[in-house]
């Protein structure tokens, strides 16, 4: 499982970072940065929660 961000939708609200700071980080240009590679086992539940709670629906899961 991987997660992608749509930079046109992202407003860097920080919900995702507050849920999974080891996966998401707010970048300098008001777009969240995502850790490279697949989501580690054991972090998938938090990543799914972050995707679901994104107020702009800027995140999506890619299998």
PDBQT receptor file of N, H, CA, C and O in Angstrom, charges set to zero:
ATOM      1  N   UNK A   1       0.841  -1.178   0.000  1.00  0.00    +0.000 N 
ATOM      2  CA  UNK A   1       0.000   0.000   0.000  1.00  0.00    +0.000 C 
ATOM      3  C   UNK A   1       0.886   1.241   0.000  1.00  0.00    +0.000 C 
ATOM      4  O   UNK A   1       1.873   1.328   0.730  1.00  0.00    +0.000 OA
ATOM      5  N   UNK A   2       0.504   2.191  -0.836  1.00  0.00    +0.000 N 
ATOM      6  H   UNK A   2      -0.298   2.120  -1.429  1.00  0.00    +0.000 HD
ATOM      7  CA  UNK A   2       1.185   3.489  -0.892  1.00  0.00    +0.000 C 
ATOM      8  C   UNK A   2       0.131   4.584  -0.782  1.00  0.00    +0.000 C 
ATOM      9  O   UNK A   2      -1.058   4.342  -0.992  1.00  0.00    +0.000 OA
ATOM     10  N   UNK A   3       0.569   5.756  -0.459  1.00  0.00    +0.000 N 
ATOM     11  H   UNK A   3       1.534   5.953  -0.289  1.00  0.00    +0.000 HD
ATOM     12  CA  UNK A   3      -0.351   6.892  -0.380  1.00  0.00    +0.000 C 
ATOM     13  C   UNK A   3       0.222   8.017  -1.237  1.00  0.00    +0.000 C 
ATOM     14  O   UNK A   3       1.433   8.238  -1.271  1.00  0.00    +0.000 OA
ATOM     15  N   UNK A   4      -0.668   8.719  -1.924  1.00  0.00    +0.000 N 
ATOM     16  H   UNK A   4      -1.652   8.540  -1.896  1.00  0.00    +0.000 HD
ATOM     17  CA  UNK A   4      -0.288   9.832  -2.809  1.00  0.00    +0.000 C 
ATOM     18  C   UNK A   4      -1.026  11.082  -2.371  1.00  0.00    +0.000 C 
ATOM     19  O   UNK A   4      -2.099  11.011  -1.772  1.00  0.00    +0.000 OA
ATOM     20  N   UNK A   5      -0.436  12.230  -2.678  1.00  0.00    +0.000 N 
ATOM     21  H   UNK A   5       0.435  12.289  -3.165  1.00  0.00    +0.000 HD
ATOM     22  CA  UNK A   5      -1.067  13.519  -2.387  1.00  0.00    +0.000 C 
ATOM     23  C   UNK A   5      -1.295  14.263  -3.695  1.00  0.00    +0.000 C 
ATOM     24  O   UNK A   5      -0.448  14.254  -4.588  1.00  0.00    +0.000 OA
ATOM     25  N   UNK A   6      -2.443  14.902  -3.793  1.00  0.00    +0.000 N 
ATOM     26  H   UNK A   6      -3.131  14.910  -3.067  1.00  0.00    +0.000 HD
ATOM     27  CA  UNK A   6      -2.725  15.785  -4.922  1.00  0.00    +0.000 C 
ATOM     28  C   UNK A   6      -2.313  17.191  -4.485  1.00  0.00    +0.000 C 
ATOM     29  O   UNK A   6      -3.001  17.806  -3.671  1.00  0.00    +0.000 OA
ATOM     30  N   UNK A   7      -1.206  17.706  -5.012  1.00  0.00    +0.000 N 
ATOM     31  H   UNK A   7      -0.647  17.206  -5.673  1.00  0.00    +0.000 HD
ATOM     32  CA  UNK A   7      -0.715  19.010  -4.556  1.00  0.00    +0.000 C 
ATOM     33  C   UNK A   7      -1.662  20.162  -4.866  1.00  0.00    +0.000 C 
ATOM     34  O   UNK A   7      -1.591  21.210  -4.224  1.00  0.00    +0.000 OA
ATOM     35  N   UNK A   8      -2.542  19.981  -5.840  1.00  0.00    +0.000 N 
ATOM     36  H   UNK A   8      -2.599  19.130  -6.361  1.00  0.00    +0.000 HD
ATOM     37  CA  UNK A   8      -3.499  21.036  -6.167  1.00  0.00    +0.000 C 
ATOM     38  C   UNK A   8      -4.611  21.142  -5.121  1.00  0.00    +0.000 C 
ATOM     39  O   UNK A   8      -5.220  22.200  -4.966  1.00  0.00    +0.000 OA
ATOM     40  N   UNK A   9      -4.872  20.046  -4.407  1.00  0.00    +0.000 N 
ATOM     41  H   UNK A   9      -4.376  19.187  -4.533  1.00  0.00    +0.000 HD
ATOM     42  CA  UNK A   9      -5.917  20.044  -3.385  1.00  0.00    +0.000 C 
ATOM     43  C   UNK A   9      -5.381  20.279  -1.970  1.00  0.00    +0.000 C 
ATOM     44  O   UNK A   9      -6.093  20.814  -1.120  1.00  0.00    +0.000 OA
ATOM     45  N   UNK A  10      -4.144  19.887  -1.718  1.00  0.00    +0.000 N 
ATOM     46  H   UNK A  10      -3.566  19.452  -2.409  1.00  0.00    +0.000 HD
ATOM     47  CA  UNK A  10      -3.581  19.950  -0.373  1.00  0.00    +0.000 C 
ATOM     48  C   UNK A  10      -3.437  21.394   0.101  1.00  0.00    +0.000 C 
ATOM     49  O   UNK A  10      -2.900  22.248  -0.604  1.00  0.00    +0.000 OA
ATOM     50  N   UNK A  11      -3.932  21.646   1.319  1.00  0.00    +0.000 N 
ATOM     51  H   UNK A  11      -4.368  20.952   1.892  1.00  0.00    +0.000 HD
ATOM     52  CA  UNK A  11      -3.789  22.960   1.955  1.00  0.00    +0.000 C 
ATOM     53  C   UNK A  11      -2.884  22.908   3.174  1.00  0.00    +0.000 C 
ATOM     54  O   UNK A  11      -2.780  23.890   3.908  1.00  0.00    +0.000 OA
ATOM     55  N   UNK A  12      -2.227  21.773   3.402  1.00  0.00    +0.000 N 
ATOM     56  H   UNK A  12      -2.311  20.975   2.806  1.00  0.00    +0.000 HD
ATOM     57  CA  UNK A  12      -1.315  21.598   4.529  1.00  0.00    +0.000 C 
ATOM     58  C   UNK A  12      -1.998  21.889   5.859  1.00  0.00    +0.000 C 
ATOM     59  O   UNK A  12      -1.446  22.592   6.706  1.00  0.00    +0.000 OA
ATOM     60  N   UNK A  13      -3.197  21.349   6.040  1.00  0.00    +0.000 N 
ATOM     61  H   UNK A  13      -3.645  20.778   5.352  1.00  0.00    +0.000 HD
ATOM     62  CA  UNK A  13      -3.928  21.526   7.290  1.00  0.00    +0.000 C 
ATOM     63  C   UNK A  13      -3.271  20.781   8.453  1.00  0.00    +0.000 C 
ATOM     64  O   UNK A  13      -3.436  21.172   9.609  1.00  0.00    +0.000 OA
ATOM     65  N   UNK A  14      -2.537  19.725   8.161  1.00  0.00    +0.000 N 
ATOM     66  H   UNK A  14      -2.402  19.407   7.223  1.00  0.00    +0.000 HD
ATOM     67  CA  UNK A  14      -1.787  19.023   9.194  1.00  0.00    +0.000 C 
ATOM     68  C   UNK A  14      -2.507  17.871   9.868  1.00  0.00    +0.000 C 
ATOM     69  O   UNK A  14      -1.950  17.252  10.775  1.00  0.00    +0.000 OA
ATOM     70  N   UNK A  15      -3.737  17.563   9.452  1.00  0.00    +0.000 N 
ATOM     71  H   UNK A  15      -4.190  18.066   8.716  1.00  0.00    +0.000 HD
ATOM     72  CA  UNK A  15      -4.451  16.439  10.054  1.00  0.00    +0.000 C 
ATOM     73  C   UNK A  15      -3.673  15.138   9.862  1.00  0.00    +0.000 C 
ATOM     74  O   UNK A  15      -3.533  14.349  10.796  1.00  0.00    +0.000 OA
ATOM     75  N   UNK A  16      -3.175  14.922   8.659  1.00  0.00    +0.000 N 
ATOM     76  H   UNK A  16      -3.289  15.563   7.900  1.00  0.00    +0.000 HD
ATOM     77  CA  UNK A  16      -2.452  13.683   8.378  1.00  0.00    +0.000 C 
ATOM     78  C   UNK A  16      -1.177  13.589   9.216  1.00  0.00    +0.000 C 
ATOM     79  O   UNK A  16      -0.860  12.526   9.748  1.00  0.00    +0.000 OA
ATOM     80  N   UNK A  17      -0.458  14.684   9.331  1.00  0.00    +0.000 N 
ATOM     81  H   UNK A  17      -0.716  15.548   8.899  1.00  0.00    +0.000 HD
ATOM     82  CA  UNK A  17       0.782  14.683  10.110  1.00  0.00    +0.000 C 
ATOM     83  C   UNK A  17       0.499  14.421  11.584  1.00  0.00    +0.000 C 
ATOM     84  O   UNK A  17       1.290  13.757  12.254  1.00  0.00    +0.000 OA
ATOM     85  N   UNK A  18      -0.609  14.930  12.092  1.00  0.00    +0.000 N 
ATOM     86  H   UNK A  18      -1.251  15.469  11.548  1.00  0.00    +0.000 HD
ATOM     87  CA  UNK A  18      -0.927  14.713  13.501  1.00  0.00    +0.000 C 
ATOM     88  C   UNK A  18      -1.285  13.248  13.773  1.00  0.00    +0.000 C 
ATOM     89  O   UNK A  18      -1.143  12.776  14.901  1.00  0.00    +0.000 OA
ATOM     90  N   UNK A  19      -1.741  12.540  12.758  1.00  0.00    +0.000 N 
ATOM     91  H   UNK A  19      -1.855  12.924  11.842  1.00  0.00    +0.000 HD
ATOM     92  CA  UNK A  19      -2.106  11.134  12.916  1.00  0.00    +0.000 C 
ATOM     93  C   UNK A  19      -0.916  10.211  12.684  1.00  0.00    +0.000 C 
ATOM     94  O   UNK A  19      -0.757   9.211  13.384  1.00  0.00    +0.000 OA
ATOM     95  N   UNK A  20      -0.084  10.542  11.707  1.00  0.00    +0.000 N 
ATOM     96  H   UNK A  20      -0.213  11.354  11.138  1.00  0.00    +0.000 HD
ATOM     97  CA  UNK A  20       1.043   9.668  11.348  1.00  0.00    +0.000 C 
ATOM     98  C   UNK A  20       2.244  10.520  10.938  1.00  0.00    +0.000 C 
ATOM     99  O   UNK A  20       2.562  10.634   9.754  1.00  0.00    +0.000 OA
ATOM    100  N   UNK A  21       2.902  11.112  11.925  1.00  0.00    +0.000 N 
ATOM    101  H   UNK A  21       2.643  11.019  12.887  1.00  0.00    +0.000 HD
ATOM    102  CA  UNK A  21       4.023  12.014  11.660  1.00  0.00    +0.000 C 
ATOM    103  C   UNK A  21       5.218  11.312  11.030  1.00  0.00    +0.000 C 
ATOM    104  O   UNK A  21       6.067  11.961  10.419  1.00  0.00    +0.000 OA
ATOM    105  N   UNK A  22       5.292   9.994  11.175  1.00  0.00    +0.000 N 
ATOM    106  H   UNK A  22       4.602   9.467  11.672  1.00  0.00    +0.000 HD
ATOM    107  CA  UNK A  22       6.394   9.272  10.553  1.00  0.00    +0.000 C 
ATOM    108  C   UNK A  22       6.156   9.031   9.062  1.00  0.00    +0.000 C 
ATOM    109  O   UNK A  22       7.074   8.624   8.351  1.00  0.00    +0.000 OA
ATOM    110  N   UNK A  23       4.953   9.274   8.588  1.00  0.00    +0.000 N 
ATOM    111  H   UNK A  23       4.207   9.605   9.165  1.00  0.00    +0.000 HD
ATOM    112  CA  UNK A  23       4.607   9.083   7.181  1.00  0.00    +0.000 C 
ATOM    113  C   UNK A  23       4.402  10.421   6.474  1.00  0.00    +0.000 C 
ATOM    114  O   UNK A  23       4.817  10.580   5.326  1.00  0.00    +0.000 OA
ATOM    115  N   UNK A  24       3.769  11.380   7.143  1.00  0.00    +0.000 N 
ATOM    116  H   UNK A  24       3.432  11.250   8.075  1.00  0.00    +0.000 HD
ATOM    117  CA  UNK A  24       3.435  12.676   6.556  1.00  0.00    +0.000 C 
ATOM    118  C   UNK A  24       4.217  13.788   7.242  1.00  0.00    +0.000 C 
ATOM    119  O   UNK A  24       4.437  13.757   8.452  1.00  0.00    +0.000 OA
ATOM    120  N   UNK A  25       4.634  14.777   6.440  1.00  0.00    +0.000 N 
ATOM    121  H   UNK A  25       4.455  14.802   5.456  1.00  0.00    +0.000 HD
ATOM    122  CA  UNK A  25       5.332  15.943   6.988  1.00  0.00    +0.000 C 
ATOM    123  C   UNK A  25       4.928  17.164   6.183  1.00  0.00    +0.000 C 
ATOM    124  O   UNK A  25       4.908  17.123   4.953  1.00  0.00    +0.000 OA
ATOM    125  N   UNK A  26       4.610  18.237   6.864  1.00  0.00    +0.000 N 
ATOM    126  H   UNK A  26       4.626  18.270   7.864  1.00  0.00    +0.000 HD
ATOM    127  CA  UNK A  26       4.249  19.461   6.157  1.00  0.00    +0.000 C 
ATOM    128  C   UNK A  26       5.480  20.050   5.500  1.00  0.00    +0.000 C 
ATOM    129  O   UNK A  26       6.501  20.274   6.150  1.00  0.00    +0.000 OA
ATOM    130  N   UNK A  27       5.374  20.296   4.212  1.00  0.00    +0.000 N 
ATOM    131  H   UNK A  27       4.544  20.114   3.684  1.00  0.00    +0.000 HD
ATOM    132  CA  UNK A  27       6.492  20.843   3.455  1.00  0.00    +0.000 C 
ATOM    133  C   UNK A  27       6.524  22.358   3.503  1.00  0.00    +0.000 C 
ATOM    134  O   UNK A  27       5.634  22.996   4.066  1.00  0.00    +0.000 OA
ATOM    135  N   UNK A  28       7.553  22.921   2.910  1.00  0.00    +0.000 N 
ATOM    136  H   UNK A  28       8.276  22.403   2.452  1.00  0.00    +0.000 HD
ATOM    137  CA  UNK A  28       7.739  24.366   2.905  1.00  0.00    +0.000 C 
ATOM    138  C   UNK A  28       6.741  25.093   2.007  1.00  0.00    +0.000 C 
ATOM    139  O   UNK A  28       6.477  26.279   2.201  1.00  0.00    +0.000 OA
ATOM    140  N   UNK A  29       6.190  24.386   1.032  1.00  0.00    +0.000 N 
ATOM    141  H   UNK A  29       6.405  23.422   0.874  1.00  0.00    +0.000 HD
ATOM    142  CA  UNK A  29       5.309  25.026   0.056  1.00  0.00    +0.000 C 
ATOM    143  C   UNK A  29       3.840  24.726   0.324  1.00  0.00    +0.000 C 
ATOM    144  O   UNK A  29       3.037  24.702  -0.609  1.00  0.00    +0.000 OA
ATOM    145  N   UNK A  30       3.475  24.499   1.582  1.00  0.00    +0.000 N 
ATOM    146  H   UNK A  30       4.127  24.518   2.341  1.00  0.00    +0.000 HD
ATOM    147  CA  UNK A  30       2.089  24.220   1.976  1.00  0.00    +0.000 C 
ATOM    148  C   UNK A  30       1.515  22.993   1.282  1.00  0.00    +0.000 C 
ATOM    149  O   UNK A  30       0.329  22.954   0.954  1.00  0.00    +0.000 OA
ATOM    150  N   UNK A  31       2.352  22.004   1.063  1.00  0.00    +0.000 N 
ATOM    151  H   UNK A  31       3.315  22.036   1.330  1.00  0.00    +0.000 HD
ATOM    152  CA  UNK A  31       1.922  20.705   0.540  1.00  0.00    +0.000 C 
ATOM    153  C   UNK A  31       2.588  19.643   1.392  1.00  0.00    +0.000 C 
ATOM    154  O   UNK A  31       3.786  19.714   1.667  1.00  0.00    +0.000 OA
ATOM    155  N   UNK A  32       1.809  18.662   1.806  1.00  0.00    +0.000 N 
ATOM    156  H   UNK A  32       0.836  18.605   1.583  1.00  0.00    +0.000 HD
ATOM    157  CA  UNK A  32       2.345  17.606   2.651  1.00  0.00    +0.000 C 
ATOM    158  C   UNK A  32       3.316  16.738   1.847  1.00  0.00    +0.000 C 
ATOM    159  O   UNK A  32       3.091  16.451   0.672  1.00  0.00    +0.000 OA
ATOM    160  N   UNK A  33       4.384  16.336   2.503  1.00  0.00    +0.000 N 
ATOM    161  H   UNK A  33       4.567  16.569   3.458  1.00  0.00    +0.000 HD
ATOM    162  CA  UNK A  33       5.363  15.424   1.917  1.00  0.00    +0.000 C 
ATOM    163  C   UNK A  33       5.105  14.037   2.502  1.00  0.00    +0.000 C 
ATOM    164  O   UNK A  33       4.788  13.903   3.684  1.00  0.00    +0.000 OA
ATOM    165  N   UNK A  34       5.241  13.021   1.677  1.00  0.00    +0.000 N 
ATOM    166  H   UNK A  34       5.499  13.129   0.717  1.00  0.00    +0.000 HD
ATOM    167  CA  UNK A  34       4.964  11.653   2.103  1.00  0.00    +0.000 C 
ATOM    168  C   UNK A  34       6.249  10.850   2.047  1.00  0.00    +0.000 C 
ATOM    169  O   UNK A  34       7.030  10.978   1.104  1.00  0.00    +0.000 OA
ATOM    170  N   UNK A  35       6.467  10.016   3.064  1.00  0.00    +0.000 N 
ATOM    171  H   UNK A  35       5.833   9.912   3.830  1.00  0.00    +0.000 HD
ATOM    172  CA  UNK A  35       7.648   9.152   3.106  1.00  0.00    +0.000 C 
ATOM    173  C   UNK A  35       7.689   8.277   1.861  1.00  0.00    +0.000 C 
ATOM    174  O   UNK A  35       6.654   7.799   1.397  1.00  0.00    +0.000 OA
ATOM    175  N   UNK A  36       8.878   8.070   1.327  1.00  0.00    +0.000 N 
ATOM    176  H   UNK A  36       9.719   8.458   1.704  1.00  0.00    +0.000 HD
ATOM    177  CA  UNK A  36       9.046   7.238   0.136  1.00  0.00    +0.000 C 
ATOM    178  C   UNK A  36       8.751   5.777   0.439  1.00  0.00    +0.000 C 
ATOM    179  O   UNK A  36       8.935   5.304   1.560  1.00  0.00    +0.000 OA
ATOM    180  N   UNK A  37       8.290   5.082  -0.584  1.00  0.00    +0.000 N 
ATOM    181  H   UNK A  37       8.140   5.467  -1.495  1.00  0.00    +0.000 HD
ATOM    182  CA  UNK A  37       8.082   3.649  -0.467  1.00  0.00    +0.000 C 
ATOM    183  C   UNK A  37       6.721   3.282   0.078  1.00  0.00    +0.000 C 
ATOM    184  O   UNK A  37       5.890   4.145   0.362  1.00  0.00    +0.000 OA
ATOM    185  N   UNK A  38       6.511   2.001   0.216  1.00  0.00    +0.000 N 
ATOM    186  H   UNK A  38       7.186   1.301  -0.015  1.00  0.00    +0.000 HD
ATOM    187  CA  UNK A  38       5.213   1.539   0.732  1.00  0.00    +0.000 C 
ATOM    188  C   UNK A  38       5.054   1.861   2.209  1.00  0.00    +0.000 C 
ATOM    189  O   UNK A  38       6.029   2.018   2.945  1.00  0.00    +0.000 OA
ATOM    190  N   UNK A  39       3.804   1.955   2.616  1.00  0.00    +0.000 N 
ATOM    191  H   UNK A  39       3.012   1.827   2.019  1.00  0.00    +0.000 HD
ATOM    192  CA  UNK A  39       3.491   2.188   4.028  1.00  0.00    +0.000 C 
ATOM    193  C   UNK A  39       3.925   0.951   4.817  1.00  0.00    +0.000 C 
ATOM    194  O   UNK A  39       3.559  -0.165   4.449  1.00  0.00    +0.000 OA
ATOM    195  N   UNK A  40       4.693   1.125   5.886  1.00  0.00    +0.000 N 
ATOM    196  H   UNK A  40       4.991   2.031   6.185  1.00  0.00    +0.000 HD
ATOM    197  CA  UNK A  40       5.166  -0.026   6.661  1.00  0.00    +0.000 C 
ATOM    198  C   UNK A  40       4.000  -0.790   7.304  1.00  0.00    +0.000 C 
ATOM    199  O   UNK A  40       2.991  -0.194   7.681  1.00  0.00    +0.000 OA
ATOM    200  N   UNK A  41       4.151  -2.101   7.422  1.00  0.00    +0.000 N 
ATOM    201  H   UNK A  41       4.971  -2.585   7.116  1.00  0.00    +0.000 HD
ATOM    202  CA  UNK A  41       3.127  -2.873   8.135  1.00  0.00    +0.000 C 
ATOM    203  C   UNK A  41       2.963  -2.302   9.546  1.00  0.00    +0.000 C 
ATOM    204  O   UNK A  41       3.937  -1.897  10.180  1.00  0.00    +0.000 OA
ATOM    205  N   UNK A  42       1.756  -2.279  10.009  1.00  0.00    +0.000 N 
ATOM    206  H   UNK A  42       0.965  -2.609   9.494  1.00  0.00    +0.000 HD
ATOM    207  CA  UNK A  42       1.483  -1.722  11.322  1.00  0.00    +0.000 C 
ATOM    208  C   UNK A  42       1.130  -0.249  11.295  1.00  0.00    +0.000 C 
ATOM    209  O   UNK A  42       0.641   0.284  12.291  1.00  0.00    +0.000 OA
ATOM    210  N   UNK A  43       1.368   0.421  10.178  1.00  0.00    +0.000 N 
ATOM    211  H   UNK A  43       1.766  -0.012   9.369  1.00  0.00    +0.000 HD
ATOM    212  CA  UNK A  43       1.040   1.852  10.055  1.00  0.00    +0.000 C 
ATOM    213  C   UNK A  43      -0.155   2.069   9.131  1.00  0.00    +0.000 C 
ATOM    214  O   UNK A  43      -0.619   3.197   8.963  1.00  0.00    +0.000 OA
ATOM    215  N   UNK A  44      -0.644   0.996   8.540  1.00  0.00    +0.000 N 
ATOM    216  H   UNK A  44      -0.266   0.080   8.677  1.00  0.00    +0.000 HD
ATOM    217  CA  UNK A  44      -1.711   1.121   7.551  1.00  0.00    +0.000 C 
ATOM    218  C   UNK A  44      -3.008   1.682   8.142  1.00  0.00    +0.000 C 
ATOM    219  O   UNK A  44      -3.693   2.463   7.481  1.00  0.00    +0.000 OA
ATOM    220  N   UNK A  45      -3.350   1.304   9.352  1.00  0.00    +0.000 N 
ATOM    221  H   UNK A  45      -2.793   0.669   9.888  1.00  0.00    +0.000 HD
ATOM    222  CA  UNK A  45      -4.586   1.799   9.975  1.00  0.00    +0.000 C 
ATOM    223  C   UNK A  45      -4.521   3.311  10.148  1.00  0.00    +0.000 C 
ATOM    224  O   UNK A  45      -5.479   4.017   9.834  1.00  0.00    +0.000 OA
ATOM    225  N   UNK A  46      -3.393   3.808  10.649  1.00  0.00    +0.000 N 
ATOM    226  H   UNK A  46      -2.615   3.235  10.905  1.00  0.00    +0.000 HD
ATOM    227  CA  UNK A  46      -3.259   5.259  10.843  1.00  0.00    +0.000 C 
ATOM    228  C   UNK A  46      -3.243   6.000   9.510  1.00  0.00    +0.000 C 
ATOM    229  O   UNK A  46      -3.812   7.086   9.401  1.00  0.00    +0.000 OA
ATOM    230  N   UNK A  47      -2.605   5.431   8.503  1.00  0.00    +0.000 N 
ATOM    231  H   UNK A  47      -2.143   4.548   8.591  1.00  0.00    +0.000 HD
ATOM    232  CA  UNK A  47      -2.560   6.079   7.196  1.00  0.00    +0.000 C 
ATOM    233  C   UNK A  47      -3.959   6.133   6.596  1.00  0.00    +0.000 C 
ATOM    234  O   UNK A  47      -4.346   7.153   6.026  1.00  0.00    +0.000 OA
ATOM    235  N   UNK A  48      -4.713   5.062   6.713  1.00  0.00    +0.000 N 
ATOM    236  H   UNK A  48      -4.399   4.233   7.175  1.00  0.00    +0.000 HD
ATOM    237  CA  UNK A  48      -6.103   5.078   6.219  1.00  0.00    +0.000 C 
ATOM    238  C   UNK A  48      -6.926   6.141   6.951  1.00  0.00    +0.000 C 
ATOM    239  O   UNK A  48      -7.734   6.833   6.332  1.00  0.00    +0.000 OA
ATOM    240  N   UNK A  49      -6.726   6.270   8.254  1.00  0.00    +0.000 N 
ATOM    241  H   UNK A  49      -6.069   5.708   8.756  1.00  0.00    +0.000 HD
ATOM    242  CA  UNK A  49      -7.436   7.292   9.030  1.00  0.00    +0.000 C 
ATOM    243  C   UNK A  49      -7.052   8.693   8.546  1.00  0.00    +0.000 C 
ATOM    244  O   UNK A  49      -7.911   9.566   8.428  1.00  0.00    +0.000 OA
ATOM    245  N   UNK A  50      -5.784   8.904   8.271  1.00  0.00    +0.000 N 
ATOM    246  H   UNK A  50      -5.086   8.195   8.366  1.00  0.00    +0.000 HD
ATOM    247  CA  UNK A  50      -5.324  10.205   7.786  1.00  0.00    +0.000 C 
ATOM    248  C   UNK A  50      -5.953  10.534   6.435  1.00  0.00    +0.000 C 
ATOM    249  O   UNK A  50      -6.374  11.668   6.203  1.00  0.00    +0.000 OA
ATOM    250  N   UNK A  51      -6.017   9.551   5.550  1.00  0.00    +0.000 N 
ATOM    251  H   UNK A  51      -5.675   8.630   5.739  1.00  0.00    +0.000 HD
ATOM    252  CA  UNK A  51      -6.631   9.746   4.233  1.00  0.00    +0.000 C 
ATOM    253  C   UNK A  51      -8.108  10.095   4.392  1.00  0.00    +0.000 C 
ATOM    254  O   UNK A  51      -8.606  11.017   3.746  1.00  0.00    +0.000 OA
ATOM    255  N   UNK A  52      -8.795   9.369   5.240  1.00  0.00    +0.000 N 
ATOM    256  H   UNK A  52      -8.391   8.620   5.765  1.00  0.00    +0.000 HD
ATOM    257  CA  UNK A  52     -10.230   9.594   5.443  1.00  0.00    +0.000 C 
ATOM    258  C   UNK A  52     -10.523  10.945   6.082  1.00  0.00    +0.000 C 
ATOM    259  O   UNK A  52     -11.572  11.535   5.820  1.00  0.00    +0.000 OA
ATOM    260  N   UNK A  53      -9.619  11.441   6.911  1.00  0.00    +0.000 N 
ATOM    261  H   UNK A  53      -8.768  10.962   7.124  1.00  0.00    +0.000 HD
ATOM    262  CA  UNK A  53      -9.863  12.694   7.638  1.00  0.00    +0.000 C 
ATOM    263  C   UNK A  53      -9.326  13.931   6.930  1.00  0.00    +0.000 C 
ATOM    264  O   UNK A  53      -9.493  15.046   7.427  1.00  0.00    +0.000 OA
ATOM    265  N   UNK A  54      -8.692  13.755   5.791  1.00  0.00    +0.000 N 
ATOM    266  H   UNK A  54      -8.556  12.850   5.388  1.00  0.00    +0.000 HD
ATOM    267  CA  UNK A  54      -8.176  14.908   5.048  1.00  0.00    +0.000 C 
ATOM    268  C   UNK A  54      -9.348  15.804   4.638  1.00  0.00    +0.000 C 
ATOM    269  O   UNK A  54     -10.221  15.362   3.892  1.00  0.00    +0.000 OA
ATOM    270  N   UNK A  55      -9.384  17.063   5.115  1.00  0.00    +0.000 N 
ATOM    271  H   UNK A  55      -8.675  17.422   5.721  1.00  0.00    +0.000 HD
ATOM    272  CA  UNK A  55     -10.531  17.923   4.837  1.00  0.00    +0.000 C 
ATOM    273  C   UNK A  55     -10.673  18.301   3.367  1.00  0.00    +0.000 C 
ATOM    274  O   UNK A  55     -11.760  18.691   2.940  1.00  0.00    +0.000 OA
ATOM    275  N   UNK A  56      -9.620  18.197   2.595  1.00  0.00    +0.000 N 
ATOM    276  H   UNK A  56      -8.737  17.879   2.941  1.00  0.00    +0.000 HD
ATOM    277  CA  UNK A  56      -9.667  18.540   1.171  1.00  0.00    +0.000 C 
ATOM    278  C   UNK A  56      -9.667  17.313   0.269  1.00  0.00    +0.000 C 
ATOM    279  O   UNK A  56      -9.662  17.443  -0.955  1.00  0.00    +0.000 OA
ATOM    280  N   UNK A  57      -9.671  16.111   0.869  1.00  0.00    +0.000 N 
ATOM    281  H   UNK A  57      -9.675  16.006   1.863  1.00  0.00    +0.000 HD
ATOM    282  CA  UNK A  57      -9.613  14.858   0.091  1.00  0.00    +0.000 C 
ATOM    283  C   UNK A  57      -8.416  14.874  -0.858  1.00  0.00    +0.000 C 
ATOM    284  O   UNK A  57      -8.517  14.455  -2.012  1.00  0.00    +0.000 OA
ATOM    285  N   UNK A  58      -7.288  15.360  -0.358  1.00  0.00    +0.000 N 
ATOM    286  H   UNK A  58      -7.205  15.700   0.579  1.00  0.00    +0.000 HD
ATOM    287  CA  UNK A  58      -6.082  15.470  -1.171  1.00  0.00    +0.000 C 
ATOM    288  C   UNK A  58      -5.242  14.201  -1.148  1.00  0.00    +0.000 C 
ATOM    289  O   UNK A  58      -4.307  14.065  -1.937  1.00  0.00    +0.000 OA
ATOM    290  N   UNK A  59      -5.559  13.279  -0.260  1.00  0.00    +0.000 N 
ATOM    291  H   UNK A  59      -6.319  13.390   0.381  1.00  0.00    +0.000 HD
ATOM    292  CA  UNK A  59      -4.793  12.046  -0.144  1.00  0.00    +0.000 C 
ATOM    293  C   UNK A  59      -5.585  10.873  -0.705  1.00  0.00    +0.000 C 
ATOM    294  O   UNK A  59      -6.811  10.822  -0.602  1.00  0.00    +0.000 OA
ATOM    295  N   UNK A  60      -4.857   9.932  -1.300  1.00  0.00    +0.000 N 
ATOM    296  H   UNK A  60      -3.862   9.973  -1.383  1.00  0.00    +0.000 HD
ATOM    297  CA  UNK A  60      -5.513   8.707  -1.757  1.00  0.00    +0.000 C 
ATOM    298  C   UNK A  60      -4.565   7.536  -1.583  1.00  0.00    +0.000 C 
ATOM    299  O   UNK A  60      -3.344   7.685  -1.628  1.00  0.00    +0.000 OA
ATOM    300  N   UNK A  61      -5.147   6.385  -1.386  1.00  0.00    +0.000 N 
ATOM    301  H   UNK A  61      -6.139   6.264  -1.349  1.00  0.00    +0.000 HD
ATOM    302  CA  UNK A  61      -4.378   5.158  -1.216  1.00  0.00    +0.000 C 
ATOM    303  C   UNK A  61      -4.226   4.483  -2.572  1.00  0.00    +0.000 C 
ATOM    304  O   UNK A  61      -5.181   4.359  -3.338  1.00  0.00    +0.000 OA
ATOM    305  N   UNK A  62      -3.015   4.055  -2.842  1.00  0.00    +0.000 N 
ATOM    306  H   UNK A  62      -2.239   4.156  -2.220  1.00  0.00    +0.000 HD
ATOM    307  CA  UNK A  62      -2.700   3.350  -4.075  1.00  0.00    +0.000 C 
ATOM    308  C   UNK A  62      -2.184   1.974  -3.673  1.00  0.00    +0.000 C 
ATOM    309  O   UNK A  62      -1.211   1.866  -2.926  1.00  0.00    +0.000 OA
ATOM    310  N   UNK A  63      -2.823   0.942  -4.161  1.00  0.00    +0.000 N 
ATOM    311  H   UNK A  63      -3.613   1.031  -4.768  1.00  0.00    +0.000 HD
ATOM    312  CA  UNK A  63      -2.383  -0.416  -3.809  1.00  0.00    +0.000 C 
ATOM    313  C   UNK A  63      -1.259  -0.897  -4.669  1.00  0.00    +0.000 C 
ATOM    314  O   UNK A  63      -0.784  -2.018  -4.493  1.00  0.00    +0.000 OA
TER     315      UNK A  63
